[in-house]
């Protein structure tokens, strides 16, 4: 059995202190939010395997650790960082594969396979349908400008509209609880480009 979740969490959060200050969206707060939303959605989806919930929480912690080393392709690097720690924390081969699958599933465009991957994907983009959407979105805009993902605000607005157009929630919980607000935000963005 792997190490206690609290031990893993402390180690990952300590590591995340090394994130660049220009990561105004992909930071410790985002990681903790994805962890909290993963737990919330898993409960609503009645995920009753303790091991599955544990692995989901571990994947949520590690899913953006790759930003410590790279911006583009950070999911692959997040998997590598997880694997660096996995033996020390006592993960089995099958557990390693499940966690890596969840981390990789968060890559956009999302194509999750199975409930665990669906939950982490919905948790990762939960902000699209919340009251803090505009603040989170602005933090992501600043980050994208700094890292030259977009060159100006017009490019950002185009990218965000395309993203909304193509995004879908995967779990029945997020479809029910989040989709109406996501549609509202999309309509607002379309009305005020």
C-alpha positions in Angstrom: 0.0 0.0 0.0 1.3 3.5 -0.9 2.4 6.1 1.7 -0.3 8.1 3.5 -1.9 10.7 1.3 -0.9 13.5 3.8 2.7 12.6 3.3 2.4 12.7 -0.5 0.5 15.9 -0.4 3.1 17.6 1.8 5.9 16.5 -0.5 4.1 17.7 -3.7 3.1 21.1 -2.2 6.6 21.6 -1.0 7.9 20.9 -4.5 5.3 23.3 -6.0 6.9 26.2 -4.0 9.4 26.2 -6.9 6.8 27.2 -9.5 7.5 30.4 -11.4 5.7 33.5 -10.1 4.4 34.2 -13.7 2.2 31.1 -13.4 -0.7 33.2 -12.4 -3.2 30.4 -13.1 -1.3 27.1 -13.0 -0.1 27.6 -9.4 -0.6 25.9 -6.0 -4.1 27.4 -5.7 -5.1 25.7 -8.9 -3.7 22.4 -7.8 -5.6 22.6 -4.5 -8.8 23.6 -6.3 -8.5 20.6 -8.7 -7.9 18.3 -5.7 -11.0 19.7 -3.9 -13.2 19.5 -7.1 -12.0 16.0 -7.7 -13.1 14.9 -4.2 -16.4 16.8 -4.6 -17.2 15.2 -8.0 -16.1 11.7 -6.9 -18.5 12.0 -4.0 -21.4 13.1 -6.2 -20.6 10.3 -8.7 -20.6 7.8 -5.7 -17.1 6.6 -6.4 -16.9 4.1 -3.6 -13.5 2.5 -4.0 -11.1 4.0 -1.5 -8.2 3.1 -3.7 -9.7 4.9 -6.7 -10.4 8.0 -4.7 -6.8 7.9 -3.3 -5.3 7.6 -6.8 -7.6 10.3 -8.1 -6.3 12.7 -5.3 -2.7 11.8 -6.1 -3.3 12.5 -9.8 -4.9 15.8 -8.9 -1.8 16.8 -6.9 0.7 15.8 -9.6 -1.3 16.8 -12.7 0.5 20.2 -13.2 3.9 19.5 -11.5 5.4 19.5 -15.0 5.2 23.2 -15.0 8.2 23.1 -12.7 10.3 22.1 -15.8 8.3 23.1 -18.9 5.3 24.9 -20.2 4.3 23.1 -23.4 3.9 19.4 -22.9 3.8 19.7 -19.1 1.5 16.7 -18.7 4.2 14.3 -19.9 6.7 16.0 -17.5 4.1 15.7 -14.7 4.0 12.0 -15.3 7.8 11.8 -15.1 7.9 13.7 -11.9 5.2 11.4 -10.4 7.3 8.4 -11.5 10.4 9.9 -9.8 8.4 9.8 -6.5 6.2 6.7 -7.1 8.6 4.0 -5.9 9.6 6.0 -2.8 5.9 6.3 -2.0 5.2 2.6 -2.6 2.9 2.7 -5.7 2.4 -0.6 -7.6 2.8 -0.7 -11.4 -0.9 -0.8 -12.0 -1.4 2.2 -9.7 1.4 4.1 -11.5 -0.4 3.5 -14.8 -3.8 4.7 -13.5 -2.3 7.9 -12.1 -0.4 8.6 -15.3 -3.6 8.0 -17.3 -5.4 10.6 -15.3 -2.6 13.1 -15.6 -2.4 12.6 -19.3 -6.2 12.9 -19.7 -6.1 16.5 -18.6 -4.3 17.5 -21.8 -6.5 19.6 -24.0 -8.4 18.6 -26.0 -9.5 16.3 -23.3 -10.3 12.7 -24.2 -10.9 10.9 -20.9 -11.5 7.2 -20.8 -13.4 5.9 -17.7 -14.9 7.7 -14.7 -11.5 8.5 -13.0 -10.2 10.4 -16.0 -13.6 12.0 -16.5 -13.6 13.3 -12.9 -10.1 14.8 -13.1 -10.8 16.4 -16.4 -14.0 18.1 -15.1 -12.2 19.1 -11.9 -9.4 20.7 -13.9 -11.8 22.9 -15.9 -14.4 23.4 -13.2 -13.7 27.1 -13.1 -15.4 27.6 -16.5 -18.7 27.4 -14.7 -18.1 29.2 -11.4 -18.4 32.7 -10.0 -14.7 33.0 -10.0 -14.6 32.4 -13.7 -13.7 35.9 -14.7 -10.9 36.2 -12.2 -9.4 32.8 -13.1 -9.8 33.6 -16.8 -7.9 36.8 -16.3 -5.1 35.0 -14.4 -4.8 32.5 -17.3 -4.8 35.4 -19.9 -1.8 37.0 -18.0 0.0 33.7 -17.9 -0.6 33.0 -21.6 0.6 36.5 -22.6 3.8 36.1 -20.5 4.6 32.6 -21.9 3.7 33.7 -25.5 0.9 31.2 -25.9 -1.0 34.3 -27.2 0.6 37.5 -28.4 -2.2 39.9 -27.5 -5.7 40.2 -26.0 -7.4 39.7 -29.3 -5.7 36.4 -29.8 -6.6 35.5 -26.2 -10.3 36.3 -26.8 -10.3 34.2 -30.0 -8.7 31.3 -28.2 -11.1 31.5 -25.3 -14.1 31.5 -27.5 -12.8 28.5 -29.5 -12.0 26.7 -26.3 -15.6 27.3 -24.9 -17.1 26.2 -28.2 -15.2 22.8 -28.1 -15.3 22.1 -24.4 -17.7 19.6 -22.9 -18.0 18.3 -19.3 -17.8 14.5 -19.0 -19.4 13.4 -15.7 -23.1 13.5 -15.1 -22.4 15.6 -12.0 -20.6 18.4 -13.9 -23.1 18.2 -16.8 -25.9 18.8 -14.3 -24.2 21.2 -11.8 -21.9 23.1 -14.1 -23.1 23.1 -17.7 -25.8 25.8 -17.3 -23.3 28.3 -15.8 -20.7 27.4 -18.4 -23.2 28.1 -21.2 -24.0 31.4 -19.5 -20.4 32.4 -19.4 -20.0 31.4 -23.1 -23.0 33.5 -24.0 -21.5 36.5 -22.1 -18.2 36.1 -23.9 -20.0 36.0 -27.3 -22.0 39.1 -26.4 -19.0 41.1 -25.1 -15.9 40.1 -27.2 
